[in-house]
Amino acid sequence: MVFRKIVFTVCKNRISIIGKGSHLVQEKLSVGIVGCGGISHFHIEAYQAFQDRFIVDSVCDVDAQKAQDVAQKYHVPFHSTEFEELCHRADLDVIDICTPPSQHFTQIKQALDAGKHVICEKPMVGSLREIDELMSIEKLSGKRIMPILQYRFYPGIQKLKLLVDAGIPGQLYLSTVEVAWRRGADYYATPWRGKWATELGGTLLSHAIHALDLMCLIAGPIKNVFARTTTLVNPIEVEDCAAVTFSMADGSLATLSVTLGSNPEITRHRFCFKHLTAESNTRPYTNAGDPWTFTADAPEVDRTIADTLTQFVPNHTGFEEQFRLFYGALKSGIELPVTMRDARHVTQIITAMYYSARVGQAVDLPLSKDHPMYNGWAPQI
């Protein structure tokens, strides 16, 4: 029997297994989190689910106590109150931005200039112009920007996408989306919320954006938008109720209703196709997960649905799956699981909805660079 000598070498972010005729390297990505509010906890926990691929090395917040508390809770070795300090860290590969929306554009640019990959929470920025500028900077930087759209990676919506890609549902007739949540004075006590200058928008931007993205993931591109918005629930600058209708590029119709005055809270997607109707559960924050109901119009379609879904291989969910795919994309050089094109698509729809609500008219897509809201939808107040 011949024994091969295997040498294990360990450094901070790399484990190498070296043997005769083989050289396997598993390299970790070092991540710095900026902004230690509630959403950052979900990010950190998702990274720490893959300790062979990521190390959360740093956290940063303008509130020193908050940064220290998060660092202690998750055993993160370094914390700071200075964003620039993270940018100057030579050992950081990725900066993950979880700060208030008005800070995203500047921080993304700074991180790219510092040679870091960037992951950024929604909403990314406040205009199509800013999206286009970031896309140009990304191309020149040699680094990647990944917007967060984690609900795409839940099993319920993924199963429907599998059926759609297989051509089983047939023609789409109608898509309906409800986002009925509840937000009150305690939520808006956070100073940056509810203001155009700092939140960049209201419930369409901050709460319905994921549900809208999922609708488009299934129904495809939007041709025309008509939106009505109002502020009824809270004494804030931005909208907290909206009703929107869409004409889709495939000829189907769609509706989106949003309120922050619902009790109980629900989120629901319903898609009516020629051969089946698909309906989500109504959990407000995880309705993209199981169970979804697929009701066919004939027994043979039921059998086809069941046979097709046996091909579905469940993986990780939400943030975990998006980050897992991000790691794989960086290492293999393929397209990111969510791209700046995806962010631009959603931002264009947001722009069209705000413009439609402002002028009281339907708006055709795509929008040109000379559109009145290309530079932003916030009113001049």
N, C-alpha and C positions, 0 to 999 in steps of 0.2 A: 504494500500500500504506500502511495506517495502522498506526503502532506505538503501542501503549498503554504508558503509563508505569507500571511496577510498582515499588513501594517495599518493600524488605525491612527490617523492624525486628526487632532481637534484644534480648531482655532475659534475665535469668537463667533463667526457666522458661517462656518463651513465644517462639514464632516466629510473626510475623504476616506474611501476604502480602496486600498491599492493592493492588487495581487497580480500574479503572473498572468499576463495577457488581458488584464482588465484594469480599468480606471474609472470608477464611478464617483461622481462628485454631486453631493446634495448641498446646494448653497442656499442659505437663508437670506431673505430680504429683511433689512432693518427698517422699521417703520417708526416715524414720529407722528403723534396725534396732536393736532392744534385745535383747541377748543374742548373743554372738559365738561360740557353739558351732558344731558341725558343720552343723546344719540351716540356720544363717544363710547359709552359703556358697551353698546351693541357691537360697535366696530372692534373694540379691544377683545371682547369675548370671542368674536368670529376669528380674529387673527390667532388668538391663543388656542383655538381648536386645531390649528395646524402648526404645532411647535417645531415640526421638521422643515417648515417652509418660511415662517415669519418669526421675527422677534420684535415685539413692541419695546423699543429701546428708550423712547422719550415721550413725555406728554407736556403740553404747554397751555397755559391759560393766563389771561391778565389778572385773574384772581389767584393769588399765590396759594391760598389755603385750598382752593378747589383743585389746583394742579397737584398739590402735595397729597391730598386725600385720595385722588384717583391713582396716583403713583403707588401709594401704600396699599390700596385695595387690590391692585392687579400686579403688584411686585415689579413695577417698572423702575429701572435703575436710575433714570434721570428725569428731572422735571424743571420747568423754567417758566418765567412770565414773559419771555422775549421771543417772538416768532423768528426774528433774525438769527437768534442763537441756534435754532434748529436748522435754518438754512445754511449756516456756516459749519454744521457738523459734517465732516468729511465721511464719517462712517454711516450716515443715513442714506438709504436708497430711495425711500418713499416718504413723502409728506402727505398725510391724510387730513383734510380740512373739514372740521366740524364746527366752524365759527358761524356767527350770524351772517345772513346772506349778503349784506352790503360789503362785507370784507372779502368775499370770495375772489373777485376779479383781481384785485391787487395782490392777494396772497398767492394765487395760482401763478401769476407772472413772476413774482419773486422766487417762488420755489423752482420754477422752470429755469430761471436765470441762474439759480444756484446749482443746477445740474441734477435736480431730483425729479423722479416720477411723481405724479400727483393723482390722488384720489380725492374727489370733492363731493360733499353732500348736496342734496337739492335744496332750493333751486340754485343752479350754478351761478347765474349772473342776472342782470336786470335788463338786458337788451340783446337783440340779434347782432348788433355791431360788436358788442363785447365777445359774444360767442365766436364771430368770424375772426376777430383779432387774436383770440386764444388759439384758434385752429391754425392760424398762420405762424404764431410763435411756436406751437407744438411741432410743426413740420421742421422748423429751423433748429429747434433745440436738440433733436435726437432723443428726446424723452417722450413719455406718454402721459396723457391725461385720461383718467377714467371717471366719468360721472357715476353717481350712485343711483341705480334703478333696481333695487334688490328684489322687488316683488315679482319681476320676471322669472325669478328662479325658485318659485314655489310649485309644488307638484300639481295642484289643480289646474292652473293656467297652462302649465307645460303639457299636461295631458290633452287639453283642448287644442293646443298648438300642434301636437303630434297628429291629431285627427284632421285638422285643417290642412296640414302639409301633405297628408295622404289623400286629400281630396274627398273625404268621406261625407262631410256635412252638406256639400253642394252650395248653391247660391245663398249668400247672406241677404236677409231681408231687413232686419232691424236689430240694433244693439242698444241696450239701455243700461245706464250706469247711475247708481245712487251712492252718494257720499253724504251720509247724515250723521254728523258727529255733534258733540257738545263742548263748547269752550266758553268760559266765563271770566269773571274779573281776576281770579287767581292766575289763569293762564296769561292774561294780558298785563299782569303786574310786572312781568319781565320787560324791562324798558324798551328793548328793540322791537318787540312784537306790536303789530297793529299799526305800524307807521310805514308810509311809502319809502321814506329815505333809508330805513334800516331793514325792514322785512321784505321790501321790494314789491310786495303785492299782498293780496288777502287770501281767501280760502281757495280760489282757483289755483293760485301758485303754490301755496304752502301745504294744502291738505288734499286737493283733488289731483295733483300732478301725477301721482303713481297710478291712480285708477284710470286716468286719461291715457297714460302710456300703455297700460294693459289693454285698453279698448283698441288702440291702434295696432298693437302687436297682433291682434286677431283680425280686426276689420280692415286694416291697411290704411293707405293714405286718405287724408281728408281733402275734399274739393272745395267746400264752402262752409262757413261758420256764421251762426247768428246767436248772439249772447245777450242776456239781460243780467245785470248785477245790482245788488242793493246792500245796504247796511242796516240790519234790523235788530240783531241779537245783542250786539255790544257797542258801546260808545267809542268806536275806533275810526281811524282814517280810511281803512281799506274795507273791501267788501267782505261780508260774512254769509251771504246767500247768493246763489247764482242758478240760472236755468239756461241751458245751451242746447241748440240743435245743430246737427251736422248733416251735410250731404257728403257721402263718401265717394271716392274715386270709382269704386265698383258699382255704383248706382244705389247702394243700400242707404238707409237712413240711420241716424243715431241720436241719442239724447244723453245729456249729463245734467244731473241735478245735485246741488251742493248746498248744505246748510250747516251752521255751527250751533243750531238751536234744537237738535233732536234728542229726545229721550224716549226709548233707548237709542244707543248709537248702533248704526249698521253701515256696512258697505256691501253693495250687491252689483254683480255683473250678470247680464242676461243677453244671450245671443240667439236670435231666431233664424235658423237656416232652412233650406228646402227640405233636408232629410232628418234634421234633428234640432232640438232646442237644448242649449247648454246654459246651466244656471249655477252660479257660485253659492257657497254658504254665505251667511250674512255677518260673520264676525267682523267688527269694524276695522281691525288692523291686520288681520291675516286671512282675509277672504280669498286670497289667491291660492291658499293651501287647500288640502282635502277637507271635506268631501265636496266635489262638484257633481251635479246631476246631469246626465246626458240622456235625453228622452227622444228615442227614434220614432219615425213615422211608419216603420214596418219591421217585422221580426227579423228579416234578413239584414237590415241595417244594424239592429241590435247585435246580431252575431258578428258583423264586421267590426263594430265598435269594440266588442269584447276581445276579438282576436287581435285587433290592432293594439289595444292597451296592454296586452301581454308582452309587447315589445318595450313598454315603458320601463326604464331602469331608474328607480329613485336614487337620488344622490343627496348631497347636502342641500340645505334650504336657505334662501334669502341671502344675507350678507356672507355667510360661510361659503355658499356656492359661488357667488360673484367673486369673492377674494381668491378662492381656489382656482377659478378659471383665469383670473388676472395673473396669478403666479405662473400658470402654465403658458399663457400668452406671451409674457415677458421672456420666459426661458426658451420658448420655441420660435419667437419672432412672428407669431401669427396675430391676427386682429384681436383686439381686446373684446371681452364679452359685452361691454357697453362702450360705445365710442362717442366722440364729440359730434359725429353726425346724428346720433340718437339724441344728444342734448339739444342740438340745433333744431331737430324736428319738433321736439316738445316745446322749445322756446318760441318757435314760429307759431304754433297753435295758441300758446298763451298770448302772444302779441296780437293775433287776430281776434281772440275773444275779448281782450280789453279794448281793442279799437272798435269792434262791433258794438260793445256795450256803451262806449263813449259817444258814438255817432248815431246809434239806433238803426244800423243797416247791416245787411249780410256782407260778409267779406270773403272774397275768393282767395284760394291758396294756389301756388306759392306767393309770398310777398317779395317785392323787389327791394333793392337797397335804397330806393328813393321813397319808400313807404313812409308816411308821417310818423310812425312809431318804430322805425328801424333803430333809432338811437335810444329807445326806451319808452315804456308805457306809463311811467309814473306821471301824474298830472303836475303841472307847474304851479305849485302852491307855496 
